[in-house]
Amino acid sequence: MSPKSLVNIGDYDREDIFRILRSASKFKQNPNRDLLKGRVCATLFFEPSTRTRLSFETAVNRLRGRIIGFSDAATSSSTKGESLKDTIMMVSNYADLIIMRHHLEGSARYASEISPVPVINAGDGSNQHPTQTMLDLFTIYETQGTLENLTITIVGDLKYGRAVHSLIQGLSHFSPTFNFVAPEELHIPDKYKAFCDQKQIAYNEYTDFSPESINSADILYMTRVQKERFTDLMEYEKVKNVYVLHNEMLNDSKENLKVLHPLPRVKEISQDVDDNPKAYYFQQAKNGMYTRQAVICDLMGIEMR
């Protein structure tokens, strides 16, 4: 039997989500604990990463664990033709848990099925990013005091944005209303609209970044257009700066509104937004460390002391 892993946010039900949020809240109060002393975690990043990799590594270090792995596939034996299976089986000999980012959709699921140790999906292509969703849910709960019945406006790359896809599933337990704002080239995939229909989740689609989509929202979730997902750079150039949030666009928004972004930011949020108290993306990124501490300990069966 495979160990418990976190590959898809659908692996967590409502009770699991609240268990992780409670644990993350405790880690935010005190992130420095000895819970992983004597444990080794491997970070296998076949794709570039800054926040995700560093927050995972900081999470482990603050719990007194050890980190092994690589941050560039060019430094791994995959450049010599080693299969993903062999890499996972080899690394699982050395580590108690594997954290993996890979460019192929489904790679994390495959790794979890063959690995004798737990696997955390740190992003598989344009498919899923479940720990990003957990830190998003933690941030939403922290700023709104609830996850229930919120209006979430998601702007930008809804086609390739794995953080977006995971967030839709993660919030599905809490009766949200979604405003999807994207150009035709990057609209939300039909399977996620079908998912919303199946779960009886209300949603609206916009191609214009209208005042209505901003002013009705409790959470404004901005995303970048991901150049690395495009095979046609002319298509990328056409849509890369189609939506830009400026500070004055928030003038009539709700008092409780918070602007989130999974980062990195390119030009989709003007820097004049940074000093607005409704901007919360840097605090959101910091919350990643606490939620990843909670997920790691949960998968390894380590209880908070």
Secondary structure, DSSP 8 states (H G I E B T S, - for coil): -----B-SGGGS-HHHHHHHHHHHHHHHH-----TTTT-EEEEEESS--SHHHHHHHHHHHHTT-EEEEES-GGGSGGGGT--HHHHHHHHTTT-SEEEEEESSTTHHHHHHHH-SS-EEEEEETTTB-HHHHHHHHHHHHHHHS--TT-EEEEES-TTT-HHHHHHHHHHGGG--EEEEE--GGG---HHHHHHHHHTT-EEEEESS--HHHHHT-SEEEE----GGG-S-HHHHHHHTTS--B-GGGGTTS-TT-EEE--S--SSSB-GGGTTSTTB-HHHHHHHHHHHHHHHHHHHTT----
